[in-house]
Amino acid sequence: MAILDMSKREPSSTSTPRRAKKSLFSFTKTNSSLSSFSGHIPPQKPSQTFSRSIMEENIDNAETITKKWDHKESQSEEFSSLFQQDRKEAKDFIQCVKDLKRAMHFLVTEHSTCNKLVLAQNLMQIAMKRLEKEFYQILSTNKDNLDPESVSKSSQSSHLTRSTSVDSQEACESTDSGDEIQAMSDLKLIADCMIASGYAKECWKIYKIIRKSVVDEGLYRLGIEPRSLSQINAMKPNVLEHQIKNWIDAIKVAIKTLFHGERLLCDYVFSTSETIRETSFSDLAKEGGIILFKFPELIAKTKKSPERIFVLMDLHETITELLPEIESIFSYESIKAVKIQAQASLDKLKSSILTILSDFELSIQKNSLKTPVPGGGIHPLTNSVMDYIASLANYSGVLSDIIPDSATSAQSSFPETYETPKSSAVSARLAWIVLVLLCKLDTRAELYNDIALSYLFLANNIQFVVERVRVSALKCILGDEWILNLERKVKLYSTKYENVAWNKVFLCLPESLDPSLPPDTIKGHFRRFNELFEESYRRQKSWVVPDGKLRDEIKVSIARKLVPAYRDFYDYYMVALSGQNNLEVLVRFSPDNIGNCLSDLFHENVRSGSLLSSTSLPNSCVWQCIS
């Protein structure tokens, strides 16, 4: 491999070895000058001679072991790993490199002869070439052992952290965590040696080639790949929905396992150099990280619709929950572009969600359905809006991050007759949308020609709102006071309906029972009652009250005012009319008939399966309640 060709090795990026090499070149020039000097070189002190002999002996030892493994490698058809074959000799090899480095430094500083220095430099190149191959071999043959998930588990079991010290290899080797720990230990041992010897660049280049392929393959398996806005816009809705769900699952694995494991491995292997740690991780994770976090931004740019808000909030919630880990994993300055992309996606998602909310409010105001709902029942707009708001309530945590201050203007615009939730901006915003709906319902009530039916329509729809709030997460958001305020409005409109629809019937009966009334006057009262009651009953027979509880409350209220008064009138004056011809035509309703007729009201066209439906009282309920 070209990466292993040491004949044209680039200079190391670390500072200390570079200074050592500079000294070596300076010494060579000095030695050349000394060769032309005819004078006698002064004898060295015994301690210097002894130290030099030790250093030269280190070079000789290094020559033996490096050439041994260089020779063994050249004789083999397949690469035979020193670290996999003989671990004791692998440690000796690393030690000989350290000794060789010390010897080179000593000879340079002591102005020794150039021959040993040249030999030492050649041996160092041979040793580094061998370590490069060992490093590549361990990385390439241990992909399974060094997969991010295994690395994460190993780091937990062996207490490997990003702050791992240079001396932690011994602690690593003392743990019984499997092959991945051994591979990590060997990689760190080689990396430490190569970095200290001035070959850091060669080391991280190999690391980048192998580990970037692991990251790219991991993202591909998770379904993360570059996409354009045009590609996403071309997707069918069901395909896009599947892609979004897949991304939400994938990002959790990508952050918690893939990038987390790679960061741990990189920080451990290159623990002696912060610069190499940052460069290596940035090279292998930056591109994939940006691709990963670009997807939500593209989704936020697609066509906005009310139902799209929920997937946008899912995406926003997922990224927000992972922010601490994202901040930790991509903490290096050189890779901050990933965090910038993640924040850009959050900002775009937030903007799109707020836009959809505003558009939804506007769509309520612009609703153009001008056909009155038959019988004063639940308007389709009420149903759809409350279903939508109830679904939004399930995302109250997400919305609290998105609309922390946007409800201020809305709160100040609430009419005095409406209770304003003060617990949070989210509650104020949702209450505002409900208010927009109620204002729209006021205009829809005007479509009815019968004022009583207009009031019944408002009572029905506000009751629907109340009950929808009660059975959803909206109850906790909007609060009991808000609900009580709307319940008072239901009572107000139902009372107004009752007065307009039945007041003429109530007033047609005499205020007091007068025994002196002539039979013709009594007959007139019965005829008037028959006419008004039949008219009211016939008109209201097609009206509906979907909510069982409200339906019974209205009918009982009417019956308590009408049936006892009619019973007194009926019982008192029927005696005076006894013996009259065609009495059954004149007196069409008995008190029991009145109660039963009222019990039959408001049942037709009740929406089946309604969340508001409750067990209503039987047909005789009105009579039983007022008896």
Buried (B, 14 or more C-beta within 10 A) or exposed (E): EEEEEEEEBEEBBBEEBEEBBEBBEEBBEEBEEEEEEEEEEEEBEEEEEEBBEEBBEBBEBBBEBBEEBBEEBEEEEEEBBBBBEBEEBBEBBBBBBBBBBEBBBBBBEEBBEBEBBEBBBEBBBBBBBBBBBBBBBBBEBBBEBBBBBBBBBBBEEBEBBBEBEEEBBEBBBEBEBBEBBBBBBBBBBBBBBBBBBBBBBBBBBBBBBBBBBBBBEBBEEBEBEEBEEEEBEEBEEEEBEEBBEBBBEBBBBBBBBBBBBBBBBBBBBBBBBEBBBBBBBBBBBBBBBBBBBBBBBBBBBBEBEBEBBBBBBBBBBBBBBBBEBBEEBBBBEEBEBBBEBBBBBBEBBBBBBBBBBEEBBEBBEEBEEEEBBEBBBBBEBBBBBBEBBBBBBBBBEBBEBBBEEBBEEBBEEBEEEBBBBEEBBBBBBBBBBBBBBBEBBEEBBEBBEBBBBBBBBBBBBBBBBBBBBEEBBBBEBBBEEBBEBBEEBBBBBBBBBBEBBBBBBBEBBBEEEEEEBEEEEBBEBBBBBBBBBBEBBEEBBBBBBBBBBBBBBBBBBBBEBBBEBBBBBBEBBBEBBEEEEEEEEBBBBEBEEBBBBBBEBBBEBBBEEBBBBBEBBEBEBBBEBBE
